[in-house]
Amino acid sequence: QVQLVESGGGLVQAGESLRLSCAASGRTFDDMDWYRQPPGKQRELVATITRGGTTNIVDFAMGRFTISRDNAKNMLYLQMENLKPEDTAVYYCNAETMTPVLDYWGQGTQVTVTS
């Protein structure tokens, strides 16, 4: 059974940092991603990392967020620095397989940034 479990969210002040973790189990994955869904808005991509470690960070996170993974531990991370109130959202871990093509989601972890 495939499971993705996020942790590390919380309530912080603007300028502070958080590290999100996603524990994956049940199989190994190809691309892994972090998404977020701000209140009242649609879910949006934050960052992607391939199994080989190639990363892609979206513009609003560039320079502040770092995505990484530990394939041996089947873990995904998102280090978030200099957090802003607009980063407030539920953050979701997403994992993909290519053979077959499947897509898995965690339950999300809340990040709230106060000004």
Order of alpha helices (4+ residues) and beta strands (2+ residues): beta-beta-beta-beta-beta-beta-beta-beta-beta-beta-beta
